[in-house]
Amino acid sequence: MSTSNSNTQSANLLIEVFTEELPPKSLRRLGDAFSEGIFTHLKSANLTTDSSSVTSFATPRRLAVQINNVLSQAQDCPVREKLLPTSIAYDDNGKATPPLLKKLAALGHADIDLSTLEKSGEGKNEALYLNVVAKGAALEQTAQTALEQTLNKLPIAKMMHYQVQQKDGQLADVQFARPAHRIIALHGSTALNISALGIDASKQTEGHRFLAPGVLTINSADQYESDLQNKAKVIPSFNKRRAQIEAALLKAAGDDLVLMPDSLLDEVTALVEWPSIYECQFDQEFLEVPQECLILTMQTNQKYFALTDKQGKLRNRFLIVSNIETATPNAIISGNERVVRPRLSDARFFFQQDQKRPLASRVADLGKVVYHNQLGNQLDRTKRVQAIATGIAQKLKADEKLANRAAEIAKTDLLTDMVGEFPELQGIMGSYYASHDGENTEVAAACSEHYMPRFAGDALPKTQTGTILAIADKLETLVGIWGVGLAPTGDKDPYALRRHALGICRLLLEKNLSLSLPDLIELARVQFSQKDVQEKAKVADIYEFIIDRMRAYLRDQSVSGKPFTSAEIDAVLGQSPSQIHDLIERLTALREFNALPQAAQLAAANKRISNILKKTSTTIPATCSSKLLQIPAEIAVNKALEQITSTLNAAYEKRQFVELLKALVALSDPIDQFFADVMVMDPNPELRDNRLALLQQLHQKMNLVADLGKLA
């Protein structure tokens, strides 16, 4: 297909870099960055069209990109460039000055006819402009630059340095993720004369290392994917290969469930070019070990896919993804079964050894483990968490002894062999060992639950003791790390304080715990004996930090599928509520109030009252005196407020926020009349202060649920 310029041809472009096996954990990212980098360069050079699309390819031994409808030559385009003010460009005799000639030479137009230069503007603003037609970029030169710059900017964690022999026989130093062997660069069926990493581009690549070894010639960019699949046993598309693996695993699992976390699927996809699924087994006796241990060792060490029944109980069979397709996979299956056995044996040994010593006997050993050089060891931390957990239990009238015991042993599984081998099992193994030791069921559960929620959207503890310990543990971390001056800055949050703060928000809100957030922070703060920690861990600062996380959390919530607005969230958080357990109820009520005809009127009035009170420098009396009310409009407001106060108070006590807000409608017209007839800042100080007191009482009652002025 040709464009309006007969010399400009459009065809599909293919660029591939063939290498040794690339790092599997970063292959997907490398593939996306490679294709995006090439496309971005071509697009900026106007070599793509509106119909151009990008297809990314990434296998263990290649990064490639195919871009549709790429021009061989970009269209020429007019360029208008400002040169100099006319007063500088020409001398008094109208001749070109040296600065103008120098500028033109620098732009490559030293021989241009000066009469073709454009003058534009008037008086002092008159300037000289150059109008030329710039030659469109050529694909070959642009592709060369695009490939070089894209390879240099790939997100490669660690470079390999190696040498490549050049045409003249000399060795050149090269660095890349892995040694590269071939490069393909095709525009349609035309090979582009480009090079990178010491290699000249050609039409040749290589097939599957075992199933189709040797050179494969790609004659056209359009045939790349089909030729690799049909002739070379390679599925070049990462996404298609991943989807094929996922479908094959589900089919092989049959009636069982296959555990395939995204990270494992991505990594296995990055290890094979032609995936085949085989079923293996391990001895039934290993199922005596907690299944989390077996699953983790299979996934982490061997990249295997564990299977469970529909109730979630682990089966003694598992699936592997092999890079070898064969009708006789016995050697592959037996080899993998032989490899996994010692891993499972290690897990069983750790489990059996750990059970010989109760968790309670390990508490003293926590004193040998450094927590933070300014905050002491893990035993110091445990004692602080115990005190916080016990304090929370008191506030909730929960079992203090259970909270104290759970806090005492919760971190002891960090000293076990199993958690030493698999840190991801901390907490989980604590629950198993606590149950084995005969601990209370809630205490055993809390050993695992106190880490919840571990991430956004994670489940919350089911037990009350686990909930109390989860709050205490997160508070201790947040206050302590904040107190040593390591509060998050920008994107840096090495101690995951934002996650801990969000966890506290979710626990208080979703568990409906009517606990004062400032009081909780203070409870944690006083447990630190270090004075500098107490001084730096200011309650107000940490409160605001947690409320910011609450604000982010609320933005993801909704009523009837409609997310809460920023104004609604600011309204419920605007008065710095000490308790946050009922924020969703307040927001829901506020949404219903906002639909009332009088809502906007009341919000505007509330904002006006807020502004008046903020500007007042005098001390406002606590209550309004009805004897000092003179104007009918202020008397009417006071009377309307008195009539609904008992209703407001009763509704607030029962958390009937919708009823409370609807009751405020009775104030709408009296308030409007008040502002029309009454001068609040009366010259008489007594009248002025009394009116301010009335507004202050009005403001307090109107804002019991939320700061309505934020809605204006």
VORO-646277 format. One record per residue (C-alpha): z, x, y. Coordinates in steps of 0.2 Angstrom, whole numbers, plus 2048, in hexadecimal, padded with zeros to 3 digits. Last residue first. Layout:
[node [Z; X; Y]]
...
//
This chain:
[node [8F5; 796; 878]]
[node [8FA; 798; 865]]
[node [906; 7A7; 86A]]
[node [910; 79B; 875]]
[node [915; 792; 865]]
[node [921; 7A0; 861]]
[node [925; 799; 84F]]
[node [930; 78E; 845]]
[node [93F; 78D; 851]]
[node [934; 790; 860]]
[node [934; 77F; 869]]
[node [947; 77F; 868]]
[node [94A; 790; 86F]]
[node [93D; 78D; 87D]]
[node [945; 77C; 882]]
[node [956; 784; 883]]
[node [94F; 792; 88E]]
[node [945; 786; 899]]
[node [955; 77C; 89C]]
[node [95F; 78C; 8A0]]
[node [951; 791; 8AC]]
[node [953; 780; 8B4]]
[node [966; 783; 8B6]]
[node [962; 794; 8BD]]
[node [957; 78E; 8CA]]
[node [962; 77F; 8CF]]
[node [971; 78B; 8D1]]
[node [967; 798; 8DA]]
[node [960; 78C; 8E8]]
[node [94F; 793; 8ED]]
[node [948; 78A; 8DE]]
[node [93F; 795; 8D1]]
[node [93B; 786; 8C5]]
[node [932; 77B; 8D1]]
[node [931; 76B; 8C9]]
[node [924; 75D; 8CA]]
[node [914; 763; 8C1]]
[node [91D; 76F; 8B5]]
[node [929; 761; 8B0]]
[node [91C; 754; 8AE]]
[node [913; 760; 8A1]]
[node [924; 762; 898]]
[node [928; 750; 898]]
[node [916; 74D; 890]]
[node [918; 759; 882]]
[node [92A; 757; 87D]]
[node [928; 749; 871]]
[node [91B; 753; 868]]
[node [929; 75F; 863]]
[node [92E; 754; 855]]
[node [91E; 759; 84C]]
[node [924; 76B; 84C]]
[node [934; 766; 843]]
[node [92C; 75A; 837]]
[node [920; 768; 831]]
[node [92E; 775; 830]]
[node [939; 76B; 824]]
[node [944; 77B; 820]]
[node [953; 770; 81D]]
[node [95D; 778; 82B]]
[node [94E; 778; 836]]
[node [94B; 765; 834]]
[node [95D; 762; 838]]
[node [95D; 76D; 847]]
[node [94D; 765; 84E]]
[node [953; 753; 84B]]
[node [963; 757; 853]]
[node [95A; 75E; 862]]
[node [94D; 750; 863]]
[node [957; 744; 870]]
[node [95F; 753; 879]]
[node [94D; 75A; 87C]]
[node [946; 74A; 883]]
[node [955; 748; 88E]]
[node [954; 759; 895]]
[node [941; 757; 898]]
[node [944; 746; 8A1]]
[node [951; 74D; 8AC]]
[node [945; 75B; 8B1]]
[node [938; 74E; 8B5]]
[node [944; 743; 8BE]]
[node [949; 751; 8CB]]
[node [95B; 754; 8CD]]
[node [962; 75D; 8BE]]
[node [972; 766; 8C3]]
[node [97E; 759; 8BA]]
[node [974; 75C; 8AA]]
[node [97A; 76E; 8A9]]
[node [96F; 779; 89F]]
[node [976; 785; 892]]
[node [978; 798; 890]]
[node [976; 79B; 8A2]]
[node [967; 7A7; 8A7]]
[node [96C; 7B9; 8AD]]
[node [960; 7BD; 8BB]]
[node [950; 7C8; 8B8]]
[node [944; 7B9; 8B4]]
[node [932; 7BF; 8B0]]
[node [934; 7BD; 89E]]
[node [93B; 7AB; 89F]]
[node [92C; 7A6; 8AA]]
[node [920; 7AD; 89E]]
[node [928; 7A5; 88F]]
[node [928; 794; 898]]
[node [915; 796; 89B]]
[node [912; 79A; 889]]
[node [91C; 78B; 883]]
[node [912; 780; 88F]]
[node [902; 787; 888]]
[node [908; 784; 876]]
[node [90D; 773; 87A]]
[node [8FD; 76D; 881]]
[node [8F3; 776; 873]]
[node [8FD; 76D; 866]]
[node [8FD; 75B; 86E]]
[node [8EE; 755; 864]]
[node [8F6; 75B; 854]]
[node [8EB; 767; 849]]
[node [8F6; 776; 84E]]
[node [905; 76D; 847]]
[node [8FD; 76D; 835]]
[node [8F9; 780; 837]]
[node [90B; 783; 83D]]
[node [912; 77B; 82E]]
[node [908; 786; 823]]
[node [90D; 795; 82D]]
[node [91F; 790; 82C]]
[node [91F; 78D; 819]]
[node [916; 79E; 817]]
[node [923; 7A7; 821]]
[node [932; 7A0; 817]]
[node [938; 7B0; 80F]]
[node [937; 7BA; 81F]]
[node [949; 7BA; 825]]
[node [94D; 7C4; 835]]
[node [93F; 7BC; 83E]]
[node [938; 7C7; 84C]]
[node [933; 7B9; 858]]
[node [921; 7BC; 858]]
[node [920; 7BC; 845]]
[node [91C; 7AA; 843]]
[node [911; 7A9; 853]]
[node [908; 7BA; 84F]]
[node [903; 7B3; 83E]]
[node [8FC; 7A3; 846]]
[node [8F3; 7AD; 853]]
[node [8EC; 7B9; 846]]
[node [8E5; 7AA; 83C]]
[node [8EB; 7A4; 82B]]
[node [8DD; 7A4; 81E]]
[node [8D5; 793; 81A]]
[node [8D4; 790; 807]]
[node [8DF; 781; 808]]
[node [8EC; 78B; 811]]
[node [8EA; 79E; 811]]
[node [8F1; 7AF; 80D]]
[node [8E8; 7C0; 810]]
[node [8ED; 7C1; 822]]
[node [8FF; 7BE; 81D]]
[node [900; 7CF; 814]]
[node [8F9; 7D9; 823]]
[node [907; 7D0; 82E]]
[node [914; 7D4; 821]]
[node [90F; 7E6; 821]]
[node [911; 7E6; 833]]
[node [922; 7DE; 831]]
[node [927; 7EC; 826]]
[node [923; 7F9; 833]]
[node [92C; 7EE; 840]]
[node [93C; 7EE; 836]]
[node [93B; 801; 833]]
[node [93A; 804; 846]]
[node [948; 7F7; 84A]]
[node [954; 7FE; 83C]]
[node [952; 810; 842]]
[node [951; 81C; 834]]
[node [951; 82B; 840]]
[node [964; 82A; 843]]
[node [969; 826; 831]]
[node [95F; 835; 82B]]
[node [966; 841; 837]]
[node [978; 83B; 832]]
[node [975; 83F; 820]]
[node [981; 835; 815]]
[node [973; 828; 811]]
[node [97A; 817; 80B]]
[node [97B; 811; 81D]]
[node [968; 80F; 81F]]
[node [966; 805; 80F]]
[node [972; 7F7; 815]]
[node [96A; 7F9; 827]]
[node [959; 7F5; 820]]
[node [960; 7E6; 816]]
[node [968; 7DF; 826]]
[node [958; 7E1; 830]]
[node [94F; 7D7; 822]]
[node [95B; 7C9; 821]]
[node [95B; 7C2; 810]]
[node [956; 7B0; 80C]]
[node [94D; 7B5; 7FC]]
[node [93E; 7A9; 7F8]]
[node [937; 7B4; 7E9]]
[node [926; 7B4; 7F1]]
[node [92D; 7B8; 802]]
[node [93A; 7C5; 7FF]]
[node [931; 7CE; 7F1]]
[node [920; 7CD; 7FA]]
[node [927; 7D5; 80A]]
[node [931; 7E3; 800]]
[node [921; 7E7; 7F6]]
[node [917; 7E8; 807]]
[node [924; 7F5; 80D]]
[node [923; 7FF; 7FD]]
[node [910; 7FF; 7FE]]
[node [911; 805; 810]]
[node [91E; 812; 80C]]
[node [912; 81A; 7FF]]
[node [91B; 82A; 800]]
[node [90B; 834; 804]]
[node [906; 828; 812]]
[node [8F9; 830; 81C]]
[node [8EB; 824; 823]]
[node [8F2; 824; 835]]
[node [904; 82A; 834]]
[node [910; 824; 827]]
[node [923; 828; 82A]]
[node [928; 839; 824]]
[node [936; 83C; 831]]
[node [945; 83F; 825]]
[node [94B; 82E; 828]]
[node [93B; 825; 824]]
[node [93B; 82D; 813]]
[node [94D; 827; 811]]
[node [94A; 815; 818]]
[node [93A; 812; 80E]]
[node [940; 819; 7FE]]
[node [951; 811; 7FE]]
[node [949; 800; 803]]
[node [93D; 801; 7F5]]
[node [94A; 804; 7E8]]
[node [956; 7F7; 7EF]]
[node [948; 7EA; 7EF]]
[node [942; 7EE; 7DD]]
[node [955; 7EE; 7D8]]
[node [958; 7DC; 7DE]]
[node [948; 7D6; 7D6]]
[node [94C; 7DE; 7C6]]
[node [95D; 7D6; 7C6]]
[node [956; 7C5; 7CA]]
[node [94A; 7C6; 7BB]]
[node [937; 7C3; 7BC]]
[node [932; 7D2; 7C6]]
[node [922; 7D0; 7D1]]
[node [910; 7D1; 7CA]]
[node [904; 7DD; 7D3]]
[node [8F8; 7D6; 7E0]]
[node [8F9; 7E6; 7EB]]
[node [901; 7F4; 7E1]]
[node [911; 7F9; 7D7]]
[node [919; 7E8; 7DA]]
[node [924; 7EC; 7D2]]
[node [92D; 7FC; 7CE]]
[node [93E; 7F4; 7CC]]
[node [936; 7EA; 7BE]]
[node [936; 7F8; 7B1]]
[node [948; 7FC; 7B1]]
[node [94C; 7EA; 7B7]]
[node [947; 7E4; 7A6]]
[node [954; 7EE; 79D]]
[node [961; 7E8; 7AA]]
[node [95C; 7D6; 7A8]]
[node [95D; 7D8; 795]]
[node [96F; 7DF; 795]]
[node [96F; 7F1; 78E]]
[node [96F; 7F3; 77B]]
[node [969; 805; 77B]]
[node [958; 800; 773]]
[node [956; 7F3; 781]]
[node [959; 801; 78E]]
[node [94C; 80C; 785]]
[node [93F; 7FF; 785]]
[node [942; 7FB; 798]]
[node [943; 80D; 79D]]
[node [932; 810; 793]]
[node [92A; 804; 79F]]
[node [933; 80B; 7AE]]
[node [929; 81B; 7AE]]
[node [91A; 819; 7A2]]
[node [90D; 820; 7AF]]
[node [917; 831; 7AE]]
[node [910; 833; 79C]]
[node [916; 843; 794]]
[node [926; 844; 79E]]
[node [927; 831; 79C]]
[node [927; 834; 78A]]
[node [933; 843; 78A]]
[node [940; 839; 793]]
[node [948; 83F; 7A4]]
[node [93E; 833; 7AF]]
[node [946; 826; 7A3]]
[node [956; 828; 7AD]]
[node [94F; 820; 7BC]]
[node [955; 80E; 7B9]]
[node [966; 813; 7B2]]
[node [972; 811; 7C0]]
[node [967; 804; 7CA]]
[node [968; 7F8; 7BA]]
[node [97A; 7FB; 7B9]]
[node [97E; 7F6; 7CB]]
[node [972; 7E7; 7CB]]
[node [97A; 7E1; 7BB]]
[node [98C; 7E4; 7C2]]
[node [987; 7DB; 7D2]]
[node [982; 7CB; 7C9]]
[node [97A; 7C0; 7D7]]
[node [982; 7B8; 7E6]]
[node [972; 7BC; 7F0]]
[node [97B; 7C6; 7FD]]
[node [986; 7CE; 7F0]]
[node [977; 7D3; 7E5]]
[node [96F; 7DB; 7F5]]
[node [97F; 7E5; 7F7]]
[node [97F; 7EB; 7E5]]
[node [96D; 7EF; 7E6]]
[node [970; 7FA; 7F6]]
[node [97F; 803; 7EE]]
[node [976; 806; 7DE]]
[node [967; 80C; 7E7]]
[node [971; 819; 7F1]]
[node [97A; 81F; 7E1]]
[node [968; 821; 7D8]]
[node [962; 82B; 7E7]]
[node [970; 837; 7E6]]
[node [96D; 838; 7D3]]
[node [95A; 83B; 7D6]]
[node [95E; 84A; 7E1]]
[node [962; 84D; 7F4]]
[node [95A; 845; 803]]
[node [954; 854; 80D]]
[node [94C; 85D; 7FF]]
[node [946; 84D; 7F7]]
[node [949; 846; 7E5]]
[node [94E; 856; 7DD]]
[node [952; 854; 7CA]]
[node [962; 85C; 7C4]]
[node [96D; 84E; 7CA]]
[node [963; 842; 7BF]]
[node [96C; 84B; 7B1]]
[node [97C; 841; 7B4]]
[node [972; 831; 7B0]]
[node [96B; 837; 7A0]]
[node [97A; 831; 795]]
[node [976; 81F; 79B]]
[node [964; 820; 795]]
[node [96B; 822; 783]]
[node [966; 831; 779]]
[node [95D; 830; 768]]
[node [951; 823; 76F]]
[node [948; 831; 778]]
[node [944; 83B; 768]]
[node [93C; 82B; 75F]]
[node [931; 827; 76E]]
[node [92C; 839; 770]]
[node [927; 83B; 75E]]
[node [91E; 82B; 75E]]
[node [914; 830; 76D]]
[node [910; 841; 765]]
[node [90A; 839; 755]]
[node [8FF; 82E; 760]]
[node [8F7; 83D; 767]]
[node [8F6; 846; 756]]
[node [8ED; 837; 74F]]
[node [8E0; 835; 75D]]
[node [8D5; 844; 757]]
[node [8D4; 83F; 745]]
[node [8CF; 82D; 749]]
[node [8C2; 835; 755]]
[node [8BB; 840; 748]]
[node [8BB; 832; 73B]]
[node [8B1; 827; 747]]
[node [8A4; 834; 74C]]
[node [8A2; 83A; 73A]]
[node [8A0; 828; 733]]
[node [893; 824; 741]]
[node [884; 822; 735]]
[node [877; 817; 73E]]
[node [878; 823; 74D]]
[node [879; 822; 760]]
[node [883; 831; 767]]
[node [88A; 830; 779]]
[node [899; 827; 771]]
[node [8A4; 819; 778]]
[node [8B4; 817; 76E]]
[node [8BC; 807; 768]]
[node [8CE; 804; 761]]
[node [8D6; 7FE; 752]]
[node [8E9; 7FD; 74E]]
[node [8EA; 7ED; 758]]
[node [8F6; 7EC; 767]]
[node [8FE; 7DB; 76B]]
[node [8F8; 7D2; 77A]]
[node [8F9; 7C0; 773]]
[node [8E6; 7BF; 771]]
[node [8E7; 7CE; 766]]
[node [8E6; 7E0; 76E]]
[node [8D9; 7ED; 76E]]
[node [8D9; 7FF; 775]]
[node [8CA; 807; 77D]]
[node [8C9; 81A; 77B]]
[node [8C8; 827; 789]]
[node [8D1; 834; 77E]]
[node [8E0; 83A; 788]]
[node [8E2; 82D; 795]]
[node [8DC; 81D; 78C]]
[node [8E3; 821; 77B]]
[node [8F3; 828; 781]]
[node [8F5; 81A; 78D]]
[node [8F2; 80C; 780]]
[node [8FE; 815; 773]]
[node [90C; 817; 780]]
[node [90A; 805; 786]]
[node [90B; 7FF; 774]]
[node [91D; 804; 772]]
[node [91D; 80E; 762]]
[node [91F; 804; 752]]
[node [90C; 801; 753]]
[node [90A; 813; 74D]]
[node [90E; 80E; 73B]]
[node [8FD; 804; 73A]]
[node [8F3; 814; 739]]
[node [8E5; 816; 745]]
[node [8D4; 80E; 746]]
[node [8C2; 811; 74C]]
[node [8B4; 806; 752]]
[node [8A4; 80D; 759]]
[node [89B; 809; 76A]]
[node [88B; 812; 76F]]
[node [887; 818; 780]]
[node [877; 821; 785]]
[node [87A; 82C; 794]]
[node [88D; 82E; 791]]
[node [89C; 836; 79A]]
[node [89A; 82D; 7AB]]
[node [89B; 81C; 7A3]]
[node [8AB; 822; 79A]]
[node [8B2; 826; 7AB]]
[node [8AD; 815; 7B3]]
[node [8B3; 80B; 7A5]]
[node [8C4; 814; 7A5]]
[node [8C6; 812; 7B8]]
[node [8C2; 7FF; 7B6]]
[node [8CF; 7FC; 7A9]]
[node [8C8; 7F7; 798]]
[node [8D5; 7F0; 78C]]
[node [8CA; 7E6; 77F]]
[node [8D1; 7D5; 779]]
[node [8CE; 7D1; 767]]
[node [8C3; 7C3; 75F]]
[node [8B5; 7CF; 75F]]
[node [8B9; 7DF; 767]]
[node [8A7; 7E6; 763]]
[node [89F; 7D9; 76E]]
[node [8AB; 7DC; 77C]]
[node [8A8; 7EF; 77B]]
[node [895; 7EC; 77B]]
[node [896; 7E2; 78A]]
[node [8A0; 7EF; 794]]
[node [895; 7FD; 78E]]
[node [885; 7F4; 793]]
[node [88D; 7F0; 7A4]]
[node [892; 802; 7A7]]
[node [881; 808; 7A2]]
[node [879; 7FC; 7AE]]
[node [885; 801; 7BC]]
[node [882; 814; 7BA]]
[node [86F; 812; 7B9]]
[node [867; 820; 7B0]]
[node [867; 819; 79E]]
[node [861; 828; 794]]
[node [85A; 828; 783]]
[node [84B; 833; 789]]
[node [83B; 829; 785]]
[node [83F; 817; 788]]
[node [84E; 818; 793]]
[node [849; 828; 79D]]
[node [837; 821; 79F]]
[node [83D; 810; 7A5]]
[node [848; 817; 7B2]]
[node [83C; 824; 7B9]]
[node [82B; 81A; 7B7]]
[node [82A; 814; 7C9]]
[node [82C; 826; 7D0]]
[node [81D; 82B; 7C6]]
[node [818; 838; 7BA]]
[node [829; 83C; 7B3]]
[node [828; 84A; 7A7]]
[node [836; 84C; 79A]]
[node [83C; 85C; 794]]
[node [847; 85F; 785]]
[node [854; 856; 77B]]
[node [852; 844; 777]]
[node [862; 83E; 76D]]
[node [86D; 84D; 76F]]
[node [86C; 852; 782]]
[node [864; 842; 787]]
[node [854; 845; 791]]
[node [84F; 853; 79D]]
[node [846; 853; 7AE]]
[node [835; 858; 7B3]]
[node [829; 852; 7C2]]
[node [82D; 862; 7CC]]
[node [839; 867; 7DA]]
[node [83C; 879; 7DD]]
[node [84E; 87F; 7D9]]
[node [85A; 88B; 7E2]]
[node [866; 87D; 7E6]]
[node [858; 874; 7EF]]
[node [845; 873; 7EF]]
[node [837; 869; 7F6]]
[node [825; 867; 7F3]]
[node [824; 855; 7F0]]
[node [81B; 84F; 7DF]]
[node [80F; 841; 7E2]]
[node [810; 833; 7D5]]
[node [818; 826; 7E1]]
[node [822; 833; 7EC]]
[node [82A; 83E; 7DF]]
[node [838; 84B; 7E1]]
[node [83F; 850; 7D0]]
[node [84C; 85F; 7D0]]
[node [851; 869; 7C1]]
[node [85F; 875; 7BB]]
[node [86E; 872; 7C5]]
[node [87F; 87B; 7C1]]
[node [88E; 86F; 7C4]]
[node [896; 868; 7D4]]
[node [88C; 874; 7DE]]
[node [88B; 886; 7E5]]
[node [87D; 892; 7E5]]
[node [87C; 8A5; 7E6]]
[node [86A; 8AB; 7E4]]
[node [864; 8B8; 7D7]]
[node [854; 8C2; 7DB]]
[node [845; 8C0; 7CF]]
[node [839; 8BD; 7DD]]
[node [837; 8AB; 7D7]]
[node [84A; 8A8; 7D8]]
[node [857; 8AA; 7CB]]
[node [866; 89F; 7CE]]
[node [878; 8A4; 7CF]]
[node [888; 89A; 7CE]]
[node [897; 893; 7D8]]
[node [89E; 883; 7D2]]
[node [8A5; 878; 7E0]]
[node [8B5; 86E; 7DF]]
[node [8B9; 85C; 7E6]]
[node [8A7; 858; 7E8]]
[node [8A4; 849; 7F5]]
[node [892; 84D; 7F8]]
[node [88E; 854; 809]]
[node [884; 864; 805]]
[node [87A; 85A; 7F8]]
[node [875; 84D; 805]]
[node [871; 85B; 812]]
[node [865; 864; 806]]
[node [85D; 854; 800]]
[node [85A; 84C; 811]]
[node [853; 85C; 818]]
[node [846; 85E; 80A]]
[node [843; 84B; 80A]]
[node [83F; 84C; 81D]]
[node [833; 85B; 81B]]
[node [82A; 851; 80D]]
[node [82A; 840; 815]]
[node [822; 845; 825]]
[node [82B; 840; 835]]
[node [820; 836; 842]]
[node [818; 840; 850]]
[node [820; 83C; 861]]
[node [815; 833; 86E]]
[node [819; 839; 87F]]
[node [820; 833; 88F]]
[node [82B; 840; 899]]
[node [835; 839; 8A7]]
[node [839; 83F; 8B9]]
[node [847; 837; 8C3]]
[node [849; 82D; 8D3]]
[node [85C; 829; 8D5]]
[node [85D; 832; 8E6]]
[node [850; 826; 8ED]]
[node [849; 81A; 8E1]]
[node [847; 81A; 8CE]]
[node [838; 820; 8C3]]
[node [82C; 82E; 8C3]]
[node [821; 830; 8B4]]
[node [81A; 840; 8AE]]
[node [807; 840; 8AB]]
[node [803; 84A; 8BB]]
[node [80D; 858; 8B3]]
[node [7FF; 85B; 8A6]]
[node [809; 862; 897]]
[node [807; 874; 893]]
[node [81A; 878; 891]]
[node [81D; 868; 886]]
[node [827; 86F; 878]]
[node [838; 867; 87E]]
[node [83F; 878; 884]]
[node [82E; 87B; 88D]]
[node [830; 86B; 897]]
[node [842; 86F; 89C]]
[node [83D; 881; 8A1]]
[node [82F; 87A; 8AC]]
[node [83A; 86D; 8B4]]
[node [848; 87A; 8B7]]
[node [83A; 886; 8BE]]
[node [835; 87A; 8CB]]
[node [825; 870; 8CB]]
[node [81B; 870; 8DB]]
[node [81D; 862; 8E8]]
[node [81E; 86E; 8F7]]
[node [830; 86A; 8F9]]
[node [834; 86F; 8E7]]
[node [832; 863; 8D8]]
[node [83D; 860; 8C9]]
[node [84D; 861; 8D3]]
[node [84A; 853; 8DF]]
[node [841; 849; 8D2]]
[node [851; 848; 8C8]]
[node [84E; 851; 8B7]]
[node [846; 84D; 8A6]]
[node [84A; 83C; 89F]]
[node [841; 839; 88F]]
[node [835; 82B; 88A]]
[node [82F; 82C; 878]]
[node [821; 822; 870]]
[node [821; 821; 85D]]
[node [816; 828; 850]]
[node [818; 81F; 83F]]
[node [821; 828; 832]]
[node [817; 831; 825]]
[node [818; 830; 812]]
[node [820; 81F; 814]]
[node [82E; 819; 807]]
[node [82C; 808; 800]]
[node [839; 808; 7F3]]
[node [847; 815; 7F1]]
[node [84C; 81D; 7E1]]
[node [85B; 828; 7E0]]
[node [861; 835; 7D3]]
[node [871; 83E; 7CE]]
[node [870; 846; 7BD]]
[node [879; 84D; 7AE]]
[node [888; 841; 7AA]]
[node [87D; 833; 7B1]]
[node [87A; 82C; 7C2]]
[node [86C; 821; 7C9]]
[node [86C; 818; 7DA]]
[node [85F; 80B; 7DF]]
[node [85B; 809; 7F1]]
[node [850; 7FC; 7F9]]
[node [842; 7FD; 806]]
[node [83C; 7EC; 80C]]
[node [83F; 7EF; 81F]]
[node [836; 800; 81D]]
[node [83C; 812; 81A]]
[node [835; 822; 822]]
[node [83C; 81E; 833]]
[node [845; 82F; 834]]
[node [856; 827; 834]]
[node [851; 81D; 825]]
[node [84C; 82C; 81B]]
[node [85C; 835; 81F]]
[node [867; 825; 81B]]
[node [85D; 823; 80A]]
[node [861; 835; 804]]
[node [873; 834; 809]]
[node [876; 823; 801]]
[node [86E; 828; 7F1]]
[node [879; 838; 7EF]]
[node [889; 82F; 7F5]]
[node [887; 821; 7E9]]
[node [884; 82D; 7DA]]
[node [892; 839; 7DF]]
[node [89E; 82A; 7E0]]
[node [899; 824; 7CF]]
[node [89B; 836; 7C8]]
[node [8AC; 839; 7CF]]
[node [8B7; 837; 7BF]]
[node [8A9; 83E; 7B4]]
[node [8A7; 84F; 7BD]]
[node [894; 853; 7BA]]
[node [88D; 859; 7A9]]
[node [880; 867; 7AD]]
[node [873; 862; 7BA]]
[node [863; 858; 7BD]]
[node [861; 854; 7D0]]
[node [855; 845; 7D2]]
[node [84B; 83E; 7E0]]
[node [83F; 830; 7DF]]
[node [835; 827; 7EC]]
[node [82B; 817; 7EB]]
[node [81B; 816; 7F4]]
[node [814; 813; 806]]
[node [806; 81D; 80D]]
[node [803; 822; 81F]]
[node [7F2; 82A; 822]]
[node [7EA; 81A; 825]]
[node [7F6; 815; 833]]
[node [7F9; 802; 833]]
[node [802; 804; 822]]
[node [7FB; 807; 811]]
[node [800; 800; 800]]
//
